[in-house]
Amino acid sequence: MYRTETDALGTTEVPVEALYGIHTARAVANFPFVRRPVPSGMICAYGLVKQACIGTCADLGCWSDAAKVDAMLRACGQMAAGSLDEHIRVDLMQGGAGTSLNMNVNEVLANCALQLLGERPGDYGRISPTEDINRYQSTNDTFPTALKLAAIVGIRQLEPQLVALQEAFQQKEKDFADIVKVARTEYQDAVLTTLGRQFGAWAEAVNRDRWRVYKCVERLRVVNLGGTAIGTGLAAERSYIFGVTDRLRELTGMGFARAENLLEATQNCDVFVEVSGILKACAASLLKISGDLRLLASGPDAGLGEIRLPARQAGSSIMPGKVNPVIPEAVSQAAMQVMGNDGVIAQACAAGSLELNPFLPLVAANLLDSIDLLTTACDILRRHCIEGIEANPDRCRAAVEASTAIVTALLPALGYDQCGRLAKAAKAQNKTIRQIVLEERLLTETQFEQLISPEAVCRLGFVRK
C-alpha cells in the first residue's frame, strides 16, 4: 500500500499510487495551520509556468527522450487545465517561501508524466521531480511568477463584474432620474437631489475602481522567471533565461516581460502591496455603497425607507415579518476582509530580508482571496440587490416637503436672508416651506415646483439673467 521515498533527511512512506512524494508528505506534516487548500487558480498558473520552463528546456535540447518530454508537457497541460488540483496537498500557509508548493507541483507532474509513460509513481529514474520538472528553476522565480499569473487571471474575472455592477447602477440612475429627494451630509438634511443622481454617483465610483483594477495587470506582468535562486540565473543556461518568459507569454497570451533587474525583482515584492492597495480602494467603495444602501432602505417604516431592497430571506428567528439587508451586509464583510488582507500583505512584503521574501505564501493567500472576494461581492451585489431595488417615491416626496432642506432650492429666487427667515418660520409655526411661501405669495405654485423639479436640483449651478 505504500512506497518508500528518500530525500536528504532520510526516508518516508507515501501511498503507492499517490502522485505526490516525500517532500509533499513532509510539508503536510509540518504545516497543518489553516488546512486551507492552495487555490485552483494558483495551481493552474503553476502548471503553465512549468510548461513554459520545460518547453524552453526541450527547445534547448536538454532531453533526448522525445516521449519523456511529451509526457512532461502533457502533465503540465493537465495541471493547467485544473485536473490535478486534488493532488496538491500542501497547506497554502507554509514556510520556505513556497518551496513546499513548488515541490508538490514537481512531484505531481513527475508522477503524472510517469503514468502517461506507463510507469509507476515514484520510479524517478526516468523522470525526476528536481532534475527534470524543476530544471533551471527555483521556487524563488517560479512561485512569484505563478502568483502574478494567477492574480492576472483573477483580475480579468473581477473586471467584468465591476463593469456589470457599474451598468446596473447606471440603469437605476435612469429609472430614478425624476425622483427628487433630500440629500444628507453628516446624517443631517442638506439640499435636494434626485435618487437617480445618487445611483449615478455610485456608478462613477465603481467605474474608477474598474479602471484601477484594469491597470493592475500592467503592474503584474513583469516577472523574474529565469532568475533562479536570487536573480542571478545560477545553474541555468543563458539561452533559457532569455527565452523562458517569451515562452510563457506565448502560452498564456499575456504580455509577460522579463524584469530588467532580476535580482531586484526577486527580493522586492512591493508590486503586490500596490495591487492590494488598489483592491482595498475597490473594497472601500463597496463598503461605503453598501452602508448607503442599508441606510436608505432602513426601517422600512420607522427609518428612511426611500428605497426597497429585494427580500432575500427571513430576517429573524423571533421577529415575524422582519427582512434584513443581508446582501449589503455580506458585501460589507467581504470588503472588510479585503482591507484586512491588505494590511497582512503590506506586512508580509515589508518583512522580506536581503535577497528573498520568505513570506510570499502569505501574500498569495491574501491577494488571491481579495480578488476572489471582490469578484463574488460585485456579482451578488448586482444580481441579488441592485437590479431588484425599487424606489419609494412617496417617501422621498414626503421627506422633501417636510424638510427645511427644500429652502436651499429657493435661493436663486429669494436669496439667502429670505430663505433663512423661511427656515426659521417653518420650524416656529410647524408648517412646511411650501405653505409659508405660498401664504406670503413669495412664489407661485408653478414657480415653486420649477425650483424643486428634477431638472432644477440636478442643474450645475444657475445662469444669472
MOWOHU-V365760 format. One record per pair of residues at least 4 apart in sequence whose C-alpha atoms are under 6 Angstrom apart, sorted by the first residue. I is the first residue (numbers start at 0). J is the second residue. D is the distance in whole Angstrom. If there is no record, write none. Layout:
# MOWOHU-V365760
I|J|D / I|J|D
This chain:
# MOWOHU-V365760
0|14|6 / 0|15|5 / 1|12|6 / 1|13|5 / 1|14|4 / 1|15|4 / 2|12|6 / 2|13|5 / 2|15|5 / 3|11|6 / 3|12|5 / 4|10|6 / 4|11|6 / 4|21|6 / 5|9|6 / 5|10|4 / 18|107|5 / 18|110|5 / 19|106|5 / 19|107|5 / 20|106|6 / 23|103|5 / 26|30|6 / 26|99|6 / 27|89|5 / 30|93|6 / 34|90|6 / 35|90|6 / 36|90|5 / 36|91|6 / 37|91|5 / 40|149|5 / 41|149|5 / 43|78|6 / 43|79|4 / 43|81|6 / 44|145|5 / 44|148|6 / 44|149|5 / 45|145|5 / 46|75|5 / 46|78|5 / 46|79|5 / 47|79|5 / 49|53|6 / 50|54|6 / 50|72|6 / 50|75|5 / 51|246|5 / 51|247|5 / 52|243|6 / 55|243|6 / 56|61|6 / 57|61|6 / 70|112|5 / 71|112|5 / 74|108|6 / 74|111|6 / 74|112|5 / 77|82|6 / 78|82|6 / 78|83|5 / 95|357|6 / 96|357|4 / 96|358|6 / 96|359|6 / 97|360|6 / 98|138|5 / 101|138|6 / 102|106|6 / 105|128|5 / 105|132|6 / 106|128|5 / 107|111|6 / 109|126|6 / 109|128|5 / 110|120|5 / 113|118|5 / 114|118|5 / 114|119|6 / 123|127|5 / 127|131|5 / 128|132|5 / 129|133|5 / 130|134|6 / 135|235|5 / 136|227|5 / 137|227|5 / 137|228|5 / 138|142|5 / 139|228|6 / 140|223|6 / 140|224|5 / 140|227|5 / 141|145|6 / 144|222|6 / 147|219|6 / 151|216|6 / 157|374|5 / 158|209|6 / 160|377|6 / 160|378|6 / 161|209|6 / 164|381|5 / 165|202|5 / 165|205|6 / 168|198|6 / 168|202|5 / 169|199|6 / 169|202|6 / 171|175|6 / 172|176|6 / 172|195|4 / 172|198|5 / 172|199|5 / 175|194|6 / 175|195|4 / 176|195|4 / 177|453|5 / 178|193|5 / 178|194|6 / 179|192|6 / 179|193|4 / 179|453|6 / 180|191|6 / 180|192|6 / 180|193|5 / 180|395|5 / 180|399|6 / 181|190|6 / 181|191|5 / 181|399|6 / 182|189|5 / 182|190|5 / 182|191|6 / 182|192|6 / 183|187|5 / 183|188|5 / 183|189|5 / 184|189|6 / 188|404|6 / 189|404|5 / 190|404|5 / 191|456|6 / 192|456|5 / 208|212|6 / 208|281|5 / 215|274|6 / 220|255|5 / 221|255|6 / 221|256|5 / 221|257|6 / 221|258|6 / 222|257|5 / 222|258|6 / 223|258|6 / 223|261|5 / 223|264|6 / 225|232|6 / 225|240|4 / 226|230|4 / 226|231|5 / 226|232|4 / 226|261|6 / 227|232|5 / 229|262|6 / 229|354|6 / 230|261|4 / 230|262|4 / 230|265|6 / 239|243|6 / 244|257|6 / 248|252|6 / 248|253|5 / 248|254|6 / 248|255|5 / 263|267|6 / 266|354|5 / 266|355|4 / 266|356|6 / 268|348|5 / 271|275|6 / 272|345|5 / 275|341|6 / 279|338|5 / 282|334|4 / 285|289|6 / 286|331|5 / 286|334|6 / 289|327|5 / 293|297|6 / 295|303|6 / 295|304|6 / 295|305|6 / 295|306|6 / 296|304|5 / 296|305|6 / 296|306|5 / 296|307|6 / 297|302|5 / 297|303|5 / 297|304|5 / 298|302|4 / 298|304|6 / 299|304|5 / 305|391|5 / 305|394|6 / 305|395|6 / 306|389|6 / 306|390|4 / 306|391|5 / 307|388|6 / 307|389|5 / 308|388|5 / 309|384|6 / 309|387|6 / 313|322|5 / 314|321|5 / 314|322|4 / 314|323|5 / 327|331|6 / 330|376|5 / 333|372|6 / 337|369|5 / 340|365|5 / 344|362|5 / 347|358|6 / 351|356|4 / 352|356|6 / 359|363|6 / 362|366|6 / 363|367|6 / 368|372|6 / 372|376|6 / 376|380|6 / 379|383|5 / 380|384|5 / 381|385|5 / 381|386|6 / 382|386|6 / 398|402|6 / 401|431|6 / 403|422|6 / 406|418|6 / 409|413|6 / 410|414|5 / 410|415|6 / 413|417|6 / 424|428|6 / 425|429|6 / 425|430|5 / 425|431|6 / 425|432|6 / 434|438|6 / 436|440|6 / 436|441|5 / 442|446|6 / 448|452|6 / 450|455|6 / 454|458|6
